[in-house]
Amino acid sequence: MKHGKKYNEAAKLVDRAAQYEPAEAISIVKKTANAKFDETVELHVRTGCDGRHADQQIRGAVVLPNGTGKTVRVLVFAKGTKLDEAQAAGADFVGGEELIPKIQNDGWFDFDVVVATPDMMGVVGRLGKVLGPKGLMPNPKAGTVTMDVTKAINDIKAGKIEYRLDKANIIHVPVGKASFTEQQLQENFDALMAAIVKAKPAVLKGQYLKSMTLACTMGPGVKVSTAKF
């Protein structure tokens, strides 16, 4: 794979064979961010889990102390007083059954997170085939199926992110933006890792965290030592 000049310059800052302590990795990643936009700093954690087994699945959510640096658009499926509550809490879109054809037939996806009250899950379930593959399906474990729509919206707007295993048993999560200070990224990283470590399946034998890499959107990966976790 051929990389551009900026990527190659950035890659010179990274020792491919080294595993860096988190603080040093964050410092290097910030230096490799040289795109014309504010790049997202992402963490990729390869786990020893086998997601094909339900008891080794990892899924949860955590509020990053310094937010994600991006504006998140929230869609809430609710009815009755919960519609007004969601609107008052700052949801970008609220509605019910009438939104189904708009998403299903018109391909409307102007939202980043979907929240639903439990009594709306029968309706939302009909969107499983389109929301599921995009990772947008509300889920009680992630706090997005709830009667407390105010808390759900506030948490999401404050920087709540979801973490889960992909098909290769890797967790991919944003840690913040390249414009954040090293301390802000470190605080977000620590909050994320605390949640991921806590989510270790009880049945797992062998190594839980196999490898970790930090990278900004357009930059090279920087390996992070898993020793302290």
N, C-alpha and C positions, 0 to 999 in steps of 0.2 A: 504494500500500500504506500503510495507516494504522499508525502506530507509537504505542506507549504513552508516557506522560509521562516515565518513567525513560529510555527510549531517546532521546526528544527532548532531554532535559536533557544526556544523554551526548554526543549528536551536536553540541551547541554547542561541545564541547571540540576538535572536529576541523575543521581547514580542509580542505574537500573538494578544493580545487585543489592543495594542497601535497603534496609527496613528502618524507616525513620520513626523517632518518637512523635506523637501527635502534634506537639507544638512546632517542631521543626518541619514536619510535613505541611502544616498549615502555612507556615512562612514561605516555603518553597512554592506551594500552589498559588499563593497570592502573586508571587513574582512571575509565574508563568502565564498569568492572565493578561494578554495584550491585544484582545480583540477590540473592535470599535464599540461594543456594547458591554453592559455590566454582566459578566459571565456568572453563571451559577456554579457554586462549589458543590460537588457531589461526592457522596461516600458510597463505596461498593463493598459489601461484606460477603465473602464466600463462606458459607456455613457447611457443617458436616451433617446437616439434617437431610432427611429424605422426605420431601414434601408430598410424596405419593401416599404417605401414611398420615392419617388425620391427626394422630397424636404427636406428629413431628412438624405440624404446620406452625408457622409463626405469622401472626398478624396482630397489629395493635396500632396505637397512635400515641403521639407525644407532642406536647406544646413546646416549641423551641423558644428559649428565653428571649432571644432577640429577633424572633420572627424569621420569615423566609426571604424577606426583601422583595416579595412580589405581591401584587394585589390579587386576592383570590375571590373569584365570583361564585357565590353560593346560590344554588337552586334548592328550594324547600317544597316538598310535597306534603300538604297538610289540608285540614278542613276545619270549618267553624272558627272558633276563637283562636285556634293555633295559627291560622293564616294571618290574622292581625298581629299576633305575637311575633311571628317570623318577620313580618314587614317592619315592625317597630324595632326589632333587634338588628336590622340592617341587611336582611337577605336581599340579594340582587334580583331574584325571581321567586315568586311563590305561585302555587297553583295546585291543581289536582288532575283529574281525569282528562281535562281539556288539553293538557300538555303532551299527552301520549302521541297523538298523530303528528304533532309538530316535531317531536324528536324522531319518531319511527319513520314517518314518510318524508318529512321535509329536511331531515338531517340537521336539525338545530342542536348545536353543542356549544353555545356561548357561555358555558359555565365550567368551573373547575372541580367543584365538589357538590355532591347531592346528599341532602339530608331528608329523611322521611319520618313521620310519626308512625308508630307500629300499625295503626289502623289503616295506613295508606300502602302498606307493603304488598297487599293483594294487587293493587293498581300498578305499583312500581315494578312488581315481579314480571309484568308483561313486557317490560323493557330489558329484561335480563340479557337477551341476545345482543342488544346494542350497547348497553351500559357495561355489562360484564367484561368484554374484551378490552374496554378502555379503562378498566379499573375504577369505574364511577358508581358501581352498585353500592347503595347504602348497606352498612353492616353494623350490627350491635357491638362487635368487638372494637370497631374503630370509633364508636360513639356517634355514628351517623344515623342510627335508627333509635329515636328517643322521643319522649314526650316533652323533654326540656329543650325546646328548639332554641331558646334564648342562649343557654349555656353553649350548645353545639355551635351556633353561629359565632358567638364571642370567641370561643376557643379557636375556631378555624381562621377567623380574621386576625387573631393574635399570633398566628404562626403554627397552628397545629398541623402536623403532617402524619401521614399513614405509612407504616412500614410493613412489608410482607415479602415472602419468598417468591421469586419468579420460578419458571420451569427448571432452571439450572440450580435452584436452591441458593440464589444470591439475592441479597437485599440491596436495593438501589434507593438512596434517599438524598434529598437536598440538605445541605448544611447551612446554606446562606448564599450571599452574593460576594463576588470578589472585592467589592467596594467596602465590605464590612471590615472592621478592625480585626487584628489577629485575636484579640481577647473575645470579641463577639463570636467569632467562628469557633474558638476554643470552648466557650460556654455552651454553644449549640451542639458541638461535637460531644461534649461530656454528657449532656442531657440525652442525646440520642443513644450513646453507647450504654448508658445506665439502663435505658428502657430495653435495648436489644439483649443485654446480658441477663436482665431480669426475665426476659421472655424465653430463656433456654428451656426446651422441652425436658420434662423430668425423665422421660424414657430414653433420652439420647445417650448412647454409649460412644466413647471416643471423643475426639476433639470437636468442640462446638464452633469456634471461630477459626477457620483455616487460613484466611488471608483478608487483608483490608487494603483498599486503595482509595486515595483522595485525588480528585482531578477537577479542574474547571472545564466548562463546556467545550472549549476548543484546545485545551492543553493536554500534555502527557500525564499519565497516571503516576502518582507518587505512592510507593508502598509504605504502609503504616505497620509498625510492630504490634503484634497482638499479645505480646508477653504479659502486659499488666492486666489484661482482661481474662 
